[in-house]
Amino acid sequence: MCGIVGYIGEKPGKEIILRGLEALEYRGYDSAGIALVDGSDSHVYKQVGRVSGLQKDVENQTVDASLAIGHTRWATHGGVTIANAHPQTNNAKSIFVVHNGIIENFAEIREKLQAAGYHFDSETDTEVVPNLIDYYLKQLPSFNEAFEASLRDIRGAYSIVAISTAQPDTLFAARLSSPLVIGVGENENFLASDPSAIMEHTKKVIYLEDFDIAVITRSNVSVRNLQKDKQAEPKVELIDYENEEALLGDYPNFMLKEIYETPAAIRSATLGRAVVDQNIVKLGGLENVLGQLKYIDRIVIVAMGGSYYSGLAGEYMIEELAGIPVEVQLASEFNYRNEPFSRSTALLAISQSGETADTIAALKKVENYGVLRLGIVNTVGSTIARMTDAGVYCHVGPEKAVASTKATVVQVVVLLLIALHLNDGRSKRFKPLVEELNALPEKAQAILDQAETIKAAAEKYAHYRDFLFIGRHNGFPAALEGALKLKEISYMHAEGYAAGEMKHGPLAMIDENFPTFAIATDSPLLEKTYSNIQEIRARKGPIIAIATEGNETIKDICNDVIYIPATAPETQPILQVIAMQLFAYYVATARGHDVDRPRNLAKSVTVE
């Protein structure tokens, strides 16, 4: 969601901050701003809209400040205005703050400060922070102590970065339930909410933990944990991917680039894990909990958005291949349920970014239950990766389009790997599935090779307002993902349903203006899906279907067909989703939308 960048060093900070904000544009935002401090001199620039507008605002400013912070805002408290954009300042315009998250008790703090004579110029919760620091600075001997006292008053989730003309050589930062990373350089240091904002400058990073407070100069990083009331020992880690991986190259946008990277992403996720010649599945990330896994008799998967739908697909795989009962819950709902949870239950959290607020909260909920906590994430060093006892990385590289594509696909691949790992070769399906996993990249590429056919179909349906997606068995989660992708980037009303539910409500919506996307690949349930298609056809509903290559029958009952290669039943959702992602992409571009930055959405949802 919102993005933070900070710099202290020997170079002019303006360009470093602006380039960092550009790198964070994929997260989704509606305004941007920058604060520059050069001794007692300070400058704040803010704009509604893209970072490019902010760049135009500051390009002719000759400010050589080596202390700077910047922010991209996704509106929560207050509308999209320049006054509400960050950085926010105190009344004296001497303290500058950027903030991700939500301050739950901001109204209470605001009233306290107003009673003390402070006034407020924005509708944001963030504006209370610089004024609260100012309030305590009048009572305490140092900025650091005032910063810490302010944090003790604040309730909620936050990553906060503050700078001041009173201490023009220092960045102050704090984290609670919202990511913040320090980049370590030579006579310079960086701050960001996402490593992608600073990885062109340094690969050495320190991930702040909850309740950490960091005091950062150009030559030193000091971290103290507020909850434990003691100094922390910062651990410097290396970012493990190259900046070039996050560049656009010859593609028109990141979404198409990332769809086309899917075959390579599948190969990367299975390489060295699904070993055909040895007929094994080896997951190094689970090796240290193998003993515990033997006693697991229930798995609860928690996730949000597309990761939740990946979890639903994984439910079929784990139950059918490993024989372990699985529940899949939206993390936002799991957090407020009071349910029995035995120590033989494992919690499996899925998140592309590893920073999804609700999923992190789910892990925190069970941290004292004594249960095994597992993770599937893409981002190395993310909060979920550090919180869990063990897990499996997706290894798909950076994903910058807001709508997830290759990461969603590979989450399902990883869930299949976990199901096979838990099966441990006991099923007759084991060897064929290990072989099929190794064949998947080529089959995924075969779908991408049909791009022009899929594009033609998408353009035919791009003028409709509504869409229904239906599937059976593990095609149902794929239908949910197909509907989500279409609504995310085309702004069409789209719903995913289990095909067997048609007579229980959805059929009432069908007419000649309400098309259906039917998942009808080869399976024992295909004839039942044909019956659903006939029900829709009888009500004049247009139908586009995904079918297995060689199925000529389906052409007689559908208006359009997208074919995918024959594959194992367990891997069908993987190929189905790739085809539907490409379909959604071409619908959205036909409607003239920005597919990388759909309105009102953010890449990483770091607040509830």
Buried (B, 14 or more C-beta within 10 A) or exposed (E): BBBBBBBBBEBBBBBBBBBBBBBBBBBBBBBBBBBBBBEEEBBBBBBBEBBEEBBEBBEEEEBEBBBBBBBBBBBBBBEBBEBBBBBBBBBEEBBBBBBBBBBBBBEEBBEBBEEEEBEBEBEBBBBBBBBBBBBBBEEBEEBBEBBBBBBEBBBBBBBBBBBBBBBBBBBBBBBBBBBBBBBBBEEBBBBBBBBBBBBBBBBBBBBBBBBBBBBBBBEEBBBBBBEEEEEBEBEEBEBEBEBEBBEEEEBEBBBBBBBBBBBBBBBBBBEEBBBBEEEBBEBEBBEEBEEBBEEBEBBBBBBBBBBBBBBBBBBBBBBBBBEBEBBBBBBBEBBEEEEEBEEEBBBBBBBBBBBBBBBBBBBBBBEEEEBBBBBBBBBBBBBBBEBBBBBBBBBBBBBBBBBBBBBBBBBBBBBBBBBBBBBEEEBEBBEEBBEBBBBBBEBBBBBBEBBEBBBEBBBBBBEBEBBBBBBBBBBBBBBBBBBBBBBBBBBBBBBBBBBBEBEEEBBEBBEEEBBBBBBBBBBEBBEBBBEBBEBBBEBEBBBBBBBBEEBEEBEEBBBBBBBBBBBBBBBBBBBBBBBBBBBBBBBBBBBEBEBBBBEEBBBBBBBB
